[in-house]
Amino acid sequence: MRAICGSIMVAGALIGLGLTALAYGIRFQNFGPDVLHPDSHQIYGAPSLVLIMVVLMIVAGVGLGIAFLGLAYHHERRHNESLRVHEATSGRSMVP
């Protein structure tokens, strides 16, 4: 269940990042090199879009972590269950 929740978080964050990229393109499509000069130390982007992008990247990272840890714990639990089944059928202890 943890892996599914993490995957859903990542999917939502990636959809949000795609929409943010579209918002950047729509907002700055009319700005040319005469408006944005590299020597003017102007930040390319609106602060609200930058904040949204940073938050979505953090959520994507957290979601990936949850998904991978959830899968790792799932496989660990399945391995322990198979050891217990094998122990019950063979009559000897496999787990120290």
Backbone hydrogen bonds in HBPLUS format (Angstrom, degrees):
<---DONOR---> <-ACCEPTOR-->    atom                        ^
c    i                          cat <-CA-CA->   ^        H-A-AA   ^      H-
h    n   atom  resd res      DA  || num        DHA   H-A  angle D-A-AA Bond
n    s   type  num  typ     dist DA aas  dist angle  dist       angle   num
A0005-CYS N   A0001-MET O   3.02 MM   4  6.28 160.2  2.06 149.9 155.1     1
A0006-GLY N   A0002-ARG O   2.93 MM   4  6.18 161.2  1.97 151.9 157.0     2
A0007-SER N   A0003-ALA O   2.93 MM   4  6.10 153.1  2.00 143.3 150.9     3
A0008-ILE N   A0004-ILE O   2.95 MM   4  6.18 152.2  2.03 148.0 155.1     4
A0009-MET N   A0005-CYS O   2.99 MM   4  6.27 153.0  2.06 145.8 153.2     5
A0010-VAL N   A0006-GLY O   2.97 MM   4  6.23 159.3  2.01 149.1 154.3     6
A0011-ALA N   A0007-SER O   2.92 MM   4  6.11 161.3  1.96 147.0 152.4     7
A0012-GLY N   A0008-ILE O   2.99 MM   4  6.16 164.2  2.02 148.5 152.4     8
A0013-ALA N   A0009-MET O   2.94 MM   4  6.14 157.7  1.99 147.9 154.5     9
A0014-LEU N   A0010-VAL O   2.85 MM   4  6.04 158.8  1.89 153.7 159.2    10
A0015-ILE N   A0011-ALA O   2.99 MM   4  6.18 155.4  2.05 148.5 155.0    11
A0016-GLY N   A0012-GLY O   2.95 MM   4  6.13 158.0  2.00 144.7 151.2    12
A0017-LEU N   A0013-ALA O   2.82 MM   4  6.09 148.1  1.92 145.0 154.0    13
A0018-GLY N   A0014-LEU O   3.00 MM   4  6.19 151.7  2.08 141.8 148.9    14
A0019-LEU N   A0015-ILE O   2.98 MM   4  6.31 156.1  2.04 148.9 155.3    15
A0020-THR N   A0016-GLY O   2.87 MM   4  6.09 146.9  1.98 142.5 152.2    16
A0021-ALA N   A0017-LEU O   2.92 MM   4  6.16 151.6  2.00 144.0 151.2    17
A0022-LEU N   A0018-GLY O   3.03 MM   4  6.35 151.8  2.11 143.6 151.1    18
A0023-ALA N   A0019-LEU O   2.90 MM   4  6.17 148.6  2.00 141.0 150.0    19
A0024-TYR N   A0020-THR O   2.91 MM   4  6.24 153.2  1.98 149.8 156.3    20
A0025-GLY N   A0021-ALA O   3.03 MM   4  6.30 162.9  2.06 147.1 151.5    21
A0026-ILE N   A0022-LEU O   2.90 MM   4  6.14 160.7  1.94 152.6 157.4    22
A0027-ARG N   A0023-ALA O   2.89 MM   4  5.94 160.6  1.93 147.5 153.4    23
A0028-PHE N   A0024-TYR O   2.98 MM   4  6.00 163.7  2.00 154.0 157.5    24
A0031-PHE N   A0028-PHE O   3.40 MM   3  5.36 154.5  2.47  98.9 106.1    25
A0035-VAL N   A0032-GLY O   3.16 MM   3  5.56 149.3  2.26 109.0 117.1    26
A0036-LEU N   A0032-GLY O   3.31 MM   4  6.60 169.6  2.32 160.1 161.6    27
A0040-SER N   A0037-HIS O   3.30 MM   3  5.44 163.3  2.33 106.6 111.7    28
A0050-VAL N   A0046-ALA O   3.00 MM   4  6.30 156.9  2.06 156.5 163.9    29
A0051-LEU N   A0047-PRO O   2.94 MM   4  6.10 157.7  1.99 145.3 151.1    30
A0052-ILE N   A0048-SER O   3.01 MM   4  6.21 160.3  2.05 146.1 151.3    31
A0053-MET N   A0049-LEU O   2.94 MM   4  6.08 159.7  1.98 145.1 150.7    32
A0054-VAL N   A0050-VAL O   2.97 MM   4  6.17 160.2  2.01 150.6 155.4    33
A0055-VAL N   A0051-LEU O   2.99 MM   4  6.16 167.1  2.00 152.9 156.5    34
A0056-LEU N   A0052-ILE O   2.98 MM   4  6.11 161.2  2.01 149.2 154.6    35
A0057-MET N   A0053-MET O   3.00 MM   4  6.18 149.5  2.10 143.9 152.0    36
A0058-ILE N   A0054-VAL O   3.01 MM   4  6.26 152.5  2.09 147.8 155.1    37
A0059-VAL N   A0055-VAL O   2.94 MM   4  6.22 160.3  1.98 150.3 155.7    38
A0060-ALA N   A0056-LEU O   2.92 MM   4  6.08 151.6  2.00 141.6 149.4    39
A0061-GLY N   A0057-MET O   3.03 MM   4  6.24 154.2  2.10 142.4 148.7    40
A0062-VAL N   A0058-ILE O   2.93 MM   4  6.21 161.7  1.97 153.8 158.7    41
A0063-GLY N   A0059-VAL O   2.84 MM   4  5.95 159.9  1.88 147.8 153.9    42
A0064-LEU N   A0060-ALA O   2.95 MM   4  6.12 154.7  2.02 144.5 150.9    43
A0065-GLY N   A0061-GLY O   3.01 MM   4  6.24 157.3  2.07 145.3 151.5    44
A0066-ILE N   A0062-VAL O   2.92 MM   4  6.19 159.3  1.96 151.8 157.2    45
A0067-ALA N   A0063-GLY O   2.89 MM   4  6.07 157.8  1.94 147.0 153.4    46
A0068-PHE N   A0064-LEU O   2.98 MM   4  6.17 168.3  1.99 154.1 156.3    47
A0069-LEU N   A0065-GLY O   2.93 MM   4  6.03 166.0  1.95 151.0 155.6    48
A0070-GLY N   A0066-ILE O   2.79 MM   4  5.75 152.7  1.87 142.8 151.4    49
A0071-LEU N   A0067-ALA O   2.98 MM   4  6.18 153.3  2.06 144.5 151.2    50
A0072-ALA N   A0068-PHE O   2.94 MM   4  6.16 154.6  2.01 144.7 152.2    51
A0073-TYR N   A0069-LEU O   2.91 MM   4  6.13 166.1  1.93 153.5 156.3    52
A0074-HIS N   A0070-GLY O   2.95 MM   4  6.05 146.4  2.07 138.3 148.2    53
A0075-HIS N   A0071-LEU O   2.99 MM   4  6.22 162.3  2.02 150.8 154.0    54
A0076-GLU N   A0072-ALA O   2.97 MM   4  6.19 153.6  2.04 146.2 154.3    55
A0077-ARG N   A0073-TYR O   2.90 MM   4  6.04 160.4  1.94 146.0 150.9    56
A0078-ARG N   A0074-HIS O   2.97 MM   4  6.23 161.3  2.01 149.9 155.1    57
A0079-HIS N   A0075-HIS O   2.95 MM   4  6.07 152.6  2.02 143.4 150.8    58
A0080-ASN N   A0076-GLU O   3.01 MM   4  6.29 160.1  2.05 150.7 155.4    59
A0081-GLU N   A0077-ARG O   2.92 MM   4  6.17 152.6  1.99 148.0 156.0    60
A0082-SER N   A0078-ARG O   2.97 MM   4  6.19 155.4  2.03 145.7 151.8    61
A0083-LEU N   A0079-HIS O   3.00 MM   4  6.29 148.0  2.10 144.9 153.9    62
A0084-ARG N   A0080-ASN O   3.01 MM   4  6.27 155.2  2.08 145.7 151.9    63
A0085-VAL N   A0081-GLU O   3.01 MM   4  6.28 155.6  2.07 149.1 155.4    64
A0086-HIS N   A0082-SER O   2.95 MM   4  6.08 159.3  2.00 143.3 149.4    65
A0087-GLU N   A0083-LEU O   2.81 MM   4  5.99 151.6  1.89 145.8 154.2    66
A0088-ALA N   A0084-ARG O   2.94 MM   4  6.12 153.4  2.01 143.7 150.3    67
A0089-THR N   A0085-VAL O   3.07 MM   4  6.29 150.2  2.17 146.4 153.7    68
A0090-SER N   A0086-HIS O   2.97 MM   4  6.07 150.7  2.06 146.5 154.1    69
A0091-GLY N   A0087-GLU O   2.96 MM   4  5.72 145.2  2.08 142.2 149.7    70
